[in-house]
Amino acid sequence: MMKKRYLLAVSVATVVCACLGACGNSSEIEETQQAAENAGDEEAVTIVSLNINNNLDKESEQRDKIHQIIMDETGVDLQLVMIPSDQLATQANLMLAGKEQLDIIPCIGMTDAQNLKNSGAVRMITQEELDQYPYLRDSFPKESWDAVRMGDEYLGIPFVGAQTIPALVAVRNDWVDQLGETMPETLEEYEALLKQFKESDLDGNGQDDTIPLIADTVDELEQAFLPFFTQTGAYWYFDEEEQLLKPYEMDEGYPEFLETMRRWIDEGYLFDQIATTSKQDKLSYVAQNKVGSTAGTWTRFLYSGIEVLAQTYPDIRYEFVTPKGSDHAANKYTSSQFAKGVTLITSTCEHPEKALEYLNYQCSPEGQTITTYGIEGENYTVDPETGKYQIISDSPTDWTTAQYYILYNLHEGFGEWRTDLWPLDTYTYNLMNEMNEELKAMDTVTPPDSITPYDVSKYEAQRSMNDLATLLSEAKGKIFAGTMSVDEWPNVMEQWKEIGGNQLIQDKTTQFLENQNSSK
């Protein structure tokens, strides 16, 4: 089901962009402020956007007040269409096909965005237009804009996460201290630590229920560990000798990764029910003091996991480690694509300038604060000594108790003016600020095609892509389940190449090289 409300629409990801751009010059900012002042004299323009975050839509007086402030400041009144998170592309296509008003499609995947563009449903953004909205332009780095550039125009506004490192390995600090050990620096040391976690009953409950290592999905396990086995982690690499892009599953280090994970499962080090256990159950294992190490996105096990455990163990930290593998491997974490998705303005939008004006406003200091935290003194207070925001509720350190939180922030940006990414004074956000600084200081390797905006519709292998993905996914599942030997992996990749993989390699390589040449 979908639900419509006559208020400002939003689609907020749980992670936000931490890449910083340069602020616009003073004349540009003054023009933006003047435009906001003039907006109050105009009749509000209705803009419709999709929204996948039902849990943020709390009916409250605070929400309605904020909506009115935004309308007064921008002259934009967005109606939101509430939908489940897995129906963004489907609902967009249905509304466009039915000729319903739809002006903004927020944070959609790049492949779906390309398909919409090829069907004529997207209004591209020119550099001249973008320069009229300096807060929006400067909220994302040049590399992210390049990743959504097609010719002389932009597909939309780039969406990236708070961290460009897709996944990491983390180890529980107090358990390492209990063992009298130090944080591991190599895979061998890391495996030895997993063995001790398994054998030492560090939670002290007398039961054999410790999980040395857990991950939410096989994909995240790959993203976290492959940098220590392959050249570019879980991303395609460029074969210099053959001048071809190739999937990471063809990297010489990938079979070693599979063999290692299979051994860890057999030894009881790696949780063996990754595919069949719910995310919430995995979080509960962390909260219940059972997990020694995690592999996943930087906040994967924080919400409802580590933050719950910290109520009993306040000094707990899962510290990030970089366990060096073979000399062939990158041995540093891989940065992900500079644009994980994109926010689109549709070609049927009658007032694209107002859609962009709102997006620009919510990236400004005033707009970002209002759309994220609401009204000071009514929804939150500011500690005069620390500058931290405190929610006005019975549980001021629990952001879920706020009358209003981040509902109207459609596509959050991070300009240089933002010095404290998460100013809410809660355990979770204070820890995120600390972790973010650690991660920004890490040395990373960037995949060769990180700014290539692939157009899948031009692939000759397009019809084979589902079969190709299914083949690899099923083979990996069998290896993790113990029903297929790692020795069979070369045969799997030969089959992959035969059913369309070779053509996909050619398709991606062609667009990659074309993009490289056009960028010179």
C-alpha positions in Angstrom: 0.0 0.0 0.0 1.0 3.6 -0.5 0.0 6.6 1.6 -0.1 10.2 0.5 0.2 13.2 2.9 0.1 16.8 2.0 3.4 17.7 3.5 7.0 17.9 2.5 8.4 14.6 1.2 11.5 12.9 2.1 13.5 9.8 1.6 16.3 9.5 4.1 19.0 6.8 4.0 20.4 5.6 7.4 23.7 6.6 6.3 24.7 10.1 5.0 27.5 11.6 3.0 30.6 12.5 4.8 32.5 13.7 1.8 33.0 17.5 2.1 32.9 20.0 -0.7 34.0 23.6 -0.8 31.5 26.3 0.2 30.1 28.7 -2.4 31.4 32.3 -2.5 29.7 35.1 -0.6 27.8 36.5 -3.6 26.3 33.1 -4.4 25.2 32.6 -0.8 23.6 36.1 -0.7 21.7 35.4 -3.9 20.4 32.1 -2.3 19.3 33.9 0.8 17.6 36.6 -1.2 15.7 33.9 -3.1 14.6 32.4 0.1 13.3 35.8 1.3 11.4 36.3 -1.9 9.8 32.8 -1.7 7.5 33.9 1.1 5.8 36.4 -1.3 5.0 33.7 -3.9 2.2 31.1 -4.0 3.5 27.7 -2.9 4.3 25.3 -5.7 3.3 21.7 -5.2 6.0 19.2 -5.8 5.5 15.4 -5.4 8.2 13.1 -4.2 8.4 9.5 -3.1 9.3 8.6 0.5 10.5 5.2 1.6 10.9 6.0 5.4 7.5 5.4 6.9 8.9 5.2 10.5 9.9 8.9 10.3 6.4 10.1 9.5 5.2 10.9 13.0 2.0 12.9 13.2 2.8 15.8 15.6 2.4 19.6 16.0 6.2 19.9 15.6 6.1 18.2 12.2 3.3 20.6 11.0 5.2 23.6 12.2 8.3 22.6 10.4 6.4 22.0 7.2 5.0 25.6 7.4 8.5 27.1 8.0 9.9 25.2 5.0 7.0 26.4 2.8 7.5 30.0 4.0 11.2 29.8 3.3 11.2 28.1 -0.1 7.7 28.5 -1.6 7.7 24.8 -2.1 5.0 22.5 -0.7 5.9 18.9 -1.4 3.5 16.1 -1.2 5.0 12.8 -0.1 4.0 9.4 -1.3 4.8 6.7 1.3 6.0 3.4 -0.1 8.0 0.4 1.2 11.8 0.7 0.7 12.0 -2.0 -1.9 9.4 -0.5 -4.2 11.1 2.8 -5.1 11.8 2.0 -8.8 8.5 0.1 -9.2 6.4 2.9 -7.8 8.2 5.5 -9.8 7.5 3.6 -13.0 3.9 3.1 -12.1 3.3 6.7 -11.4 5.0 7.9 -14.5 3.2 5.4 -16.7 -0.1 6.5 -15.1 0.7 10.1 -15.8 0.5 10.9 -12.1 2.4 13.9 -10.8 5.9 12.9 -9.7 8.6 15.5 -9.6 11.4 14.0 -7.5 12.7 10.4 -7.2 15.1 10.3 -4.3 18.1 8.2 -3.9 17.4 5.6 -6.6 20.0 3.1 -7.7 22.2 4.0 -10.7 20.9 1.2 -12.9 17.3 2.1 -12.3 18.1 5.8 -12.9 19.7 5.0 -16.2 16.7 3.0 -17.3 14.4 5.9 -16.4 16.7 8.3 -18.4 16.6 6.0 -21.4 12.8 6.0 -21.3 12.8 9.8 -21.4 11.6 10.2 -17.8 14.5 12.2 -16.4 15.2 15.9 -16.7 19.0 16.4 -16.8 20.7 19.2 -14.9 23.1 21.5 -16.6 26.2 23.0 -15.0 24.7 26.5 -15.4 21.6 25.4 -13.5 23.7 23.7 -10.8 25.8 26.8 -10.3 22.6 28.7 -9.3 22.3 26.5 -6.2 25.7 26.7 -4.4 24.7 24.9 -1.2 23.5 21.9 -3.2 26.5 22.0 -5.6 29.1 22.2 -2.8 27.6 19.5 -0.6 29.1 16.8 -2.7 32.7 16.4 -3.9 33.7 16.8 -7.6 34.2 13.0 -7.9 30.6 12.3 -6.9 29.3 14.8 -9.5 31.6 13.3 -12.1 30.0 9.9 -11.3 26.6 11.2 -12.4 27.8 13.3 -15.3 26.7 12.2 -18.7 28.2 14.3 -21.4 27.8 18.0 -20.4 24.9 17.4 -18.0 24.2 15.6 -14.7 21.8 12.8 -14.4 20.8 14.1 -11.0 22.1 14.7 -7.5 24.7 12.1 -6.4 23.9 10.1 -3.3 26.8 8.7 -1.2 27.0 7.3 2.2 28.6 8.8 5.3 31.6 6.7 4.5 33.0 5.7 1.1 34.5 2.5 2.7 31.7 -0.1 2.1 32.5 -2.5 4.9 35.2 -3.1 7.6 36.4 -5.7 10.0 36.0 -4.7 13.7 37.2 -6.5 16.9 35.9 -6.2 20.4 38.5 -4.3 22.5 37.7 -5.6 26.0 37.9 -9.2 24.9 41.3 -8.6 23.3 42.4 -7.0 26.6 41.1 -10.0 28.6 43.2 -12.3 26.6 46.3 -10.1 27.1 46.6 -9.7 23.3 46.8 -6.7 21.0 44.7 -5.9 17.9 45.7 -8.1 15.0 47.7 -6.7 12.1 47.7 -9.7 9.8 45.2 -12.3 8.8 47.2 -15.0 10.7 47.0 -13.0 13.9 43.3 -12.3 13.3 42.5 -16.0 12.8 44.5 -16.9 16.0 42.3 -14.3 17.8 39.1 -15.9 16.5 40.4 -19.2 17.8 40.8 -17.7 21.3 37.4 -16.1 21.2 35.9 -19.5 20.4 37.7 -21.4 23.2 37.8 -18.9 26.0 34.2 -18.2 27.2 34.9 -14.5 27.4 31.3 -13.7 28.3 31.7 -15.9 31.3 28.3 -17.6 31.1 29.8 -21.1 31.0 28.2 -21.9 27.7 29.6 -22.7 24.3 27.7 -19.9 22.6 30.3 -17.4 21.6 30.3 -16.2 17.9 33.9 -15.2 17.1 32.9 -13.5 13.8 29.6 -12.5 12.3 28.4 -10.7 9.2 25.0 -9.7 8.0 25.4 -10.9 4.4 27.9 -12.6 2.2 28.2 -9.4 0.2 29.3 -7.5 3.3 31.6 -10.3 4.3 33.3 -10.0 0.9 33.5 -6.2 1.1 35.1 -6.3 4.5 37.6 -9.1 3.9 38.4 -9.1 0.1 40.8 -6.1 0.4 43.1 -8.5 2.1 42.8 -11.1 -0.6 42.3 -9.3 -3.9 43.6 -6.2 -5.8 40.5 -4.0 -5.5 38.4 -5.7 -2.8 34.9 -6.6 -3.9 35.1 -4.4 -7.1 36.1 -5.1 -10.7 39.8 -4.7 -11.4 41.6 -3.7 -14.5 43.9 -6.3 -16.1 46.7 -4.2 -17.5 48.1 -7.0 -19.7 44.8 -7.7 -21.4 43.4 -4.2 -21.1 40.1 -5.5 -19.7 38.0 -4.9 -16.6 37.3 -8.1 -14.9 35.1 -9.1 -11.9 36.8 -9.6 -8.6 35.7 -13.2 -8.6 38.3 -13.7 -11.3 41.1 -12.3 -9.2 43.8 -14.8 -8.2 43.1 -14.1 -4.6 39.4 -14.9 -4.6 39.6 -18.7 -4.3 41.9 -18.2 -1.3 39.2 -16.0 0.3 36.6 -18.7 -0.3 38.9 -21.4 1.2 39.6 -19.2 4.2 35.9 -18.5 4.9 35.0 -22.2 4.5 37.7 -23.2 6.9 36.5 -20.6 9.5 33.0 -22.0 9.2 34.3 -25.5 9.8 36.3 -24.4 12.8 33.3 -22.6 14.3 34.9 -19.1 13.9 32.5 -17.7 11.3 28.8 -17.7 12.0 27.4 -20.4 9.7 23.8 -19.1 9.3 24.5 -15.7 7.6 21.9 -16.4 4.8 19.2 -17.8 7.0 19.2 -15.6 10.1 17.5 -12.3 10.2 19.4 -9.0 10.6 17.6 -8.3 13.9 18.7 -11.7 15.3 22.3 -11.0 14.3 22.1 -7.6 16.1 20.6 -9.3 19.1 23.7 -11.6 19.3 25.9 -8.5 19.6 23.6 -7.0 22.1 23.6 -10.2 24.2 27.4 -10.1 24.6 28.1 -13.1 22.3 30.2 -11.6 19.4 33.9 -11.0 19.3 34.3 -9.6 15.8 32.1 -8.1 13.1 32.3 -7.6 9.3 30.0 -5.1 7.7 29.2 -1.5 7.0 30.6 0.9 9.6 27.3 1.2 11.5 25.8 -2.2 10.7 26.0 -3.5 14.2 25.8 -0.2 16.0 22.0 0.5 16.0 20.2 -2.0 18.3 23.4 -4.0 18.7 26.5 -2.3 20.2 24.4 0.6 21.5 22.4 -1.9 23.6 25.5 -3.8 24.8 27.1 -0.5 25.9 24.3 0.0 28.5 25.9 -2.9 30.4 29.5 -2.4 29.2 29.9 1.4 28.7 33.5 1.2 27.6 32.9 -1.4 24.9 34.3 -0.6 21.4 34.5 -2.7 18.3 37.7 -1.3 16.9 38.5 -1.4 13.2 41.4 -3.5 12.1 43.3 -4.0 8.8 44.6 -7.6 8.9 47.2 -7.7 6.1 47.0 -10.7 3.8 49.2 -11.7 0.8 51.4 -9.3 -1.1 49.1 -9.6 -4.1 46.2 -8.0 -2.1 45.5 -4.3 -1.7 45.8 -4.7 2.1 43.9 -1.4 2.6 40.2 -0.9 2.5 38.5 -0.2 -0.8 36.5 3.0 -1.2 33.1 2.4 -2.9 31.6 4.2 -5.8 31.5 7.9 -5.5 27.7 7.8 -6.2 25.8 4.9 -4.8 22.6 6.3 -6.2 21.1 9.5 -7.5 18.1 11.8 -6.8 16.3 12.6 -10.0 14.1 15.4 -11.3 11.5 14.0 -13.6 11.0 15.2 -17.2 7.3 15.9 -16.3 8.2 18.2 -13.5 6.6 21.6 -14.3 8.7 23.5 -11.8 12.2 21.9 -11.8 13.7 25.2 -10.5 11.5 24.9 -7.4 12.6 21.3 -6.8 16.2 22.4 -7.0 15.6 25.4 -4.9 14.2 23.2 -2.1 17.1 20.7 -2.4 19.5 23.7 -2.2 17.7 25.1 0.9 17.9 21.8 2.8 21.7 21.8 2.2 22.1 25.3 3.7 22.9 25.8 7.5 19.4 26.9 8.3 17.6 24.5 6.1 19.7 21.5 7.2 19.1 22.2 10.8 15.4 22.7 10.4 14.8 19.7 8.2 16.9 17.4 10.4 16.4 18.5 14.0 13.3 20.7 13.9 12.8 23.8 16.0 15.2 24.7 18.7 13.5 25.1 22.1 10.6 22.9 21.0 12.1 19.7 19.6 15.6 20.1 20.9 17.9 22.3 23.0 21.6 23.1 22.6 24.1 22.7 25.4 25.9 26.0 25.7 29.1 24.4 26.7 29.4 21.5 24.3 27.2 22.8 21.4 25.6 19.3 21.4 21.9 19.0 20.6 19.6 17.3 23.2 16.2 16.0 22.3 13.3 17.3 24.4 11.7 14.0 25.6 11.6 11.6 28.5 14.7 9.9 27.0 16.8 12.8 25.6 19.6 10.5 24.5 17.3 8.3 22.4 16.7 9.9 19.0 13.6 7.6 18.3 11.7 9.5 21.1 11.9 12.9 19.3 8.6 14.4 18.1 10.4 15.2 14.9 13.7 13.9 13.4 15.0 14.2 9.9 11.6 13.7 8.2 11.9 16.6 5.7 15.6 16.1 4.8 15.1 14.7 1.3 18.8 14.3 0.2 21.2 15.4 2.9 24.4 17.1 1.9 27.6 17.9 3.8 29.2 21.2 2.9 32.3 22.5 4.7 30.2 24.6 7.0 29.2 21.4 8.8 31.9 20.8 11.5 30.0 18.3 13.6 28.3 15.7 11.4 26.0 14.3 14.1 25.5 17.0 16.8 22.8 15.0 18.7 24.2 14.2 22.2 23.5 10.4 22.2 25.8 7.5 22.7 25.3 6.3 19.1 25.9 9.7 17.4 28.9 10.6 19.6 30.5 7.3 18.7 29.7 7.8 15.0 31.5 11.1 15.1 34.6 9.4 16.7 34.5 6.5 14.2 34.1 8.8 11.2 37.3 10.7 12.1 39.1 7.3 12.3 37.8 6.1 9.0 38.6 9.4 7.2 42.2 9.0 8.3 42.5 5.5 6.7 44.5 4.9 3.6 42.2 3.4 0.9 42.4 2.1 -2.6 39.9 3.3 -5.2 38.5 0.9 -7.8 39.4 1.9 -11.4 35.9 2.5 -12.6 34.6 4.4 -9.5 33.4 7.4 -11.5 32.2 5.5 -14.6 28.4 6.1 -15.1 27.6 2.7 -16.8 24.6 2.6 -19.1 23.4 -0.9 -18.8 20.9 -0.5 -21.6 23.8 -0.4 -24.0 25.2 -3.7 -22.8 25.0 -6.5 -25.4 25.1 -8.8 -22.3 22.1 -7.1 -20.7 19.7 -10.1 -21.1 22.3 -12.4 -19.5 23.0 -10.3 -16.4 20.4 -11.9 -14.1 21.6 -15.3 -15.1 25.2 -14.3 -14.5 24.5 -12.9 -11.0 22.4 -15.9 -10.1 25.2 -18.4 -11.1 27.7 -16.7 -8.9 25.3 -16.2 -6.0 24.2 -19.8 -6.0 27.8 -21.1 -6.3 29.0 -19.0 -3.4 26.0 -20.1 -1.4 26.9 -23.8 -2.0 30.5 -23.2 -0.9 29.4 -21.5 2.3 26.9 -24.3 2.9 29.6 -26.9 2.3 27.9 -28.6 -0.6 30.5 -27.4 -3.2 34.2 -27.6 -3.0 36.3 -24.4 -3.5 38.2 -26.4 -6.1 35.2 -26.1 -8.4 35.4 -22.3 -8.5 37.5 -22.1 -11.7 34.8 -24.2 -13.4 32.1 -21.8 -12.2 34.0 -18.9 -13.7 34.4 -20.7 -17.0 30.7 -21.3 -17.1 30.1 -17.6 -16.2 32.2 -16.5 -19.1 30.4 -18.9 -21.5 26.8 -17.7 -20.7 27.5 -14.1 -21.2 30.4 -13.1 -18.8 32.9 -12.5 -21.6 30.4 -10.2 -23.3 29.8 -8.3 -20.0 33.6 -7.9 -19.6 33.7 -6.3 -23.1 30.6 -4.1 -22.4 32.0 -2.7 -19.2 35.5 -2.3 -20.5 34.2 -0.3 -23.5 32.3 2.2 -21.4 35.1 2.4 -18.9 37.7 3.3 -21.5 35.3 5.7 -23.2 34.7 7.5 -19.9 38.4 7.6 -19.2 39.2 9.2 -22.6 36.4 11.7 -22.3 37.7 12.8 -18.9 41.2 13.6 -20.2 
